[in-house]
Each structure stands twice: as C-alpha cells, then as structure tokens.
Amino acid sequence: MSGFVHEDLPTAEVDRREALRRPLTDAVRDLVDATIRTTVDDDEVRAVQEELEGLVARLRASQLPGSAGGRYNSERRAWHWGNAVIGAHNAIAPPMTVVHTGYGRAHADIVLGAAYEGPPGLVHGGVTAMMLDHLMGETASGMKRPTFTGTLTMRYRRGTPLGPLHLEGRIDREEGRKVFVVATISDSDGVTVEADGVFIEPSSGHSPRPAASA
C-alpha cells in the first residue's frame, strides 16, 4: 500500500516490541488523564513537570525522524504504531481495536475518558468522526484491499457520553471501486451517531494492503 514501507523484521520481533511498548503507552495515556483531572498543589505540579521533562529527554535520546509511518514484513504482518486511532505506541489514540466478523462487517468496543471530552461530559464530535472514519475504512477494506475515504456524512442524534461505547460498521453496497459503508456509535441507551461514507479503492499500481495492522 502506498505509504507503507517494507522492513525485514520477523513477526515475532514485531510482536515483542509492540508488547514491550504497550505498557509505556498505557502509562502515558493515564498521565494525560491524570494531568487533566489532578487537583494537587502548585509545588507538586512543578515537581512532576521537572520529573517529566527528564523522562522526555531520556526517550528523545534515540528516536525516529518525522512520523512513525507504517511498515510491513515479508509475512504480511503490518504495524502502524503511530496511528491516531489504533496506534499501539500512540498515547493519544483512544485506543480502538477493530474486530472483523466476516467480509464487510466490523465492530469495536471502547472506553473514552476525560482526554476525549468536547461538551461537558460528552465526547468531542470530531473524535467520534475520527473513530467512525477509521472503523468504516477498515470495514470497506474487507481486510483484503486498500480503501481511502471519499466522503463521510455524520448524523449526531444526541450527545455521545464519555465512558463505554460500541461501534459497528458494514458494507452497504459496492459500485466498481466505490464501497458504500454505514456505521453507528452506541452507548447503553442506543445509537448516538450514525454515519455513511463512500470509500474508494485506488486504481491499479498500488501495492496490496498488508494483512494486519496495529
């Protein structure tokens, strides 16, 4: 797929590196939430800031230039650790794990906290759009081809509360290289956001989509 770089890294090593870094990512995600909601005194805030600046300097001692990008190996294991929605090394990512339940159907369960708030107590509308865009893109791909967002239409039926949410997507129909997808976000009381979109399969000349990604 255009933008993915081939790297001869054994799948076992990819899995090892991902497993090693996930706890760090989770800890940083917890830090973001704690930073938003903490009520400690001023001196403690300054002390924590100094400690964090030291930790950042240690991590920056060796790092990639620019973005993390996407990679895949000869076994078609792909990894996209910086992805804004599913990146295993990205503490900004909610994170969301997409489950495919057959061709053209996918879902995800997720819990969103303070870092994703828009209106008080509710998920920011842009965050819901980002998550649905990703879910619908994966749904359109059918895990066998690349697809890119052509159009995405959102209908916000009511506010989406922070907390546990369920996302579902399915292919509605296909017309040539166009894949039409519908999707929803729901909480325990029902649907909060509906979406439909057109996803485009690129013309020939692009490399095939890697079989798995993270």
C-alpha positions in Angstrom: 0.0 0.0 0.0 1.3 3.4 -0.8 3.0 4.9 2.2 3.8 1.5 3.9 7.5 0.6 3.9 8.7 -3.0 3.7 11.0 -3.9 6.6 12.6 -7.4 7.1 11.7 -7.7 10.8 10.4 -11.1 11.9 6.8 -11.1 13.1 7.9 -12.5 16.5 10.2 -9.4 16.9 7.4 -7.0 15.8 5.1 -8.6 18.4 7.8 -8.4 21.1 8.5 -4.7 20.5 4.8 -3.9 20.5 4.2 -5.8 23.7 7.1 -4.1 25.4 5.9 -0.6 24.5 2.2 -1.0 25.1 2.5 -0.6 28.9 4.5 2.6 28.4 1.8 3.9 26.1 -0.8 3.0 28.6 1.1 4.8 31.4 1.4 7.9 29.2 -2.3 7.7 28.5 -3.0 7.5 32.2 -0.7 10.5 32.7 -2.8 12.6 30.2 -6.0 11.7 32.1 -4.3 12.4 35.5 -3.0 15.8 34.2 -6.4 16.9 33.2 -8.1 15.9 36.4 -5.5 16.4 39.1 -6.1 18.9 42.0 -2.6 18.6 43.6 -1.0 21.8 44.9 1.3 24.1 42.8 4.5 22.8 44.2 3.6 19.2 43.3 2.6 20.3 39.8 6.1 21.9 39.3 7.9 18.9 40.8 6.0 16.5 38.4 6.8 18.7 35.5 10.5 18.6 36.2 10.5 14.8 36.5 8.6 14.5 33.2 11.0 16.8 31.4 13.8 14.5 32.5 11.8 11.4 31.2 11.1 13.1 27.9 14.8 13.8 27.5 15.7 10.2 28.1 13.2 9.0 25.5 14.4 11.6 22.9 18.0 10.2 23.2 17.1 7.9 20.3 14.1 8.4 18.1 12.8 8.2 14.6 12.9 11.3 12.4 9.5 12.7 11.5 6.4 10.4 11.7 6.4 6.8 12.8 4.9 5.8 9.4 3.6 2.3 8.5 5.6 -0.8 7.9 5.1 -4.4 6.9 7.3 -7.5 6.6 7.5 -10.4 4.2 5.0 -12.3 6.3 2.5 -9.5 5.6 2.4 -8.5 9.3 1.9 -4.8 9.3 2.4 -2.2 12.1 1.3 1.4 12.2 2.3 2.2 15.8 1.8 6.0 15.5 -1.8 5.8 14.1 -4.1 8.3 15.7 -6.8 5.8 16.3 -5.2 2.3 16.7 -1.5 3.1 17.2 -0.1 0.8 19.8 2.6 3.3 20.7 0.4 6.4 20.5 -1.0 7.5 23.8 -3.3 10.0 22.0 -5.1 7.1 20.3 -8.2 6.0 22.4 -7.1 3.2 21.6 -9.5 1.2 19.4 -9.3 -2.4 18.4 -11.3 -3.2 15.3 -12.8 -6.7 15.2 -13.8 -8.1 11.8 -16.7 -10.6 11.9 -16.8 -11.5 8.3 -16.4 -9.8 5.0 -17.7 -6.2 5.1 -18.6 -6.2 8.8 -16.6 -4.9 11.8 -17.1 -3.6 15.3 -15.2 -2.1 18.2 -15.7 -1.5 21.9 -14.0 1.3 23.6 -14.0 3.4 26.8 -13.3 7.1 26.4 -12.3 9.3 29.3 -11.5 12.9 30.0 -9.0 13.3 27.2 -11.7 13.0 24.6 -14.3 15.4 26.1 -15.9 18.1 24.0 -19.1 19.5 25.6 -19.0 18.7 29.4 -19.4 15.0 29.9 -19.7 14.3 26.2 -17.2 13.0 23.6 -16.0 15.7 21.2 -17.8 15.4 17.8 -14.5 15.3 16.0 -13.3 12.3 18.0 -16.5 10.4 17.1 -15.9 11.3 13.4 -12.3 10.1 13.6 -13.2 6.8 15.1 -16.0 6.1 12.7 -13.8 7.1 9.7 -11.2 4.6 10.8 -13.8 1.8 11.5 -15.5 2.4 8.2 -12.3 2.4 6.3 -11.3 -0.9 7.8 -14.8 -2.2 7.1 -14.6 -1.1 3.5 -11.2 -2.8 3.0 -12.6 -6.2 3.9 -9.1 -6.9 5.1 -8.1 -7.6 1.5 -7.6 -4.2 -0.3 -6.8 -0.6 0.4 -9.5 2.0 0.5 -9.5 5.7 1.1 -12.2 8.0 2.4 -14.1 9.8 -0.4 -17.0 11.3 1.6 -18.2 10.9 5.2 -21.5 12.1 6.4 -22.3 12.2 10.1 -25.7 12.5 11.9 -25.4 13.3 15.5 -28.7 12.0 17.0 -27.7 13.1 20.6 -24.6 13.7 22.7 -22.2 10.8 23.0 -21.4 10.4 26.7 -17.9 9.6 27.9 -17.5 6.0 29.0 -18.1 2.7 27.3 -19.2 2.8 23.7 -19.8 0.3 20.9 -19.1 1.0 17.2 -20.4 -1.1 14.3 -19.9 -0.8 10.6 -21.0 -2.8 7.5 -20.7 -2.5 3.7 -24.0 -1.4 2.3 -23.1 -1.9 -1.4 -20.2 -1.7 -3.9 -20.1 0.0 -7.3 -16.9 -0.5 -9.1 -14.1 1.0 -7.0 -16.6 2.7 -4.7 -17.5 1.0 -1.4 -20.5 2.4 0.5 -20.4 1.9 4.2 -22.8 2.6 7.1 -21.9 2.7 10.7 -23.0 3.7 14.2 -21.8 4.6 17.7 -24.0 3.5 20.6 -24.0 3.7 24.3 -26.1 1.6 26.7 -29.2 3.6 25.7 -28.8 3.2 22.0 -27.4 4.9 18.9 -25.8 8.4 19.4 -24.1 8.9 16.0 -24.9 7.5 12.5 -22.6 7.8 9.5 -22.4 6.8 5.9 -19.5 7.1 3.6 -18.0 6.3 0.3 -14.6 4.7 0.3 -12.5 4.4 -2.8 -10.3 1.5 -3.8 -7.3 3.0 -5.6 -6.7 2.2 -9.2 -4.1 -0.5 -10.1 -0.5 0.3 -9.4 -0.7 0.4 -5.7 0.7 -2.3 -3.5 -1.8 -4.6 -1.8 -2.9 -3.8 1.7 -0.9 -5.6 4.4 -3.0 -8.3 6.0 -2.8 -7.0 9.6 -2.1 -3.7 11.2 -1.6 -2.1 14.6 
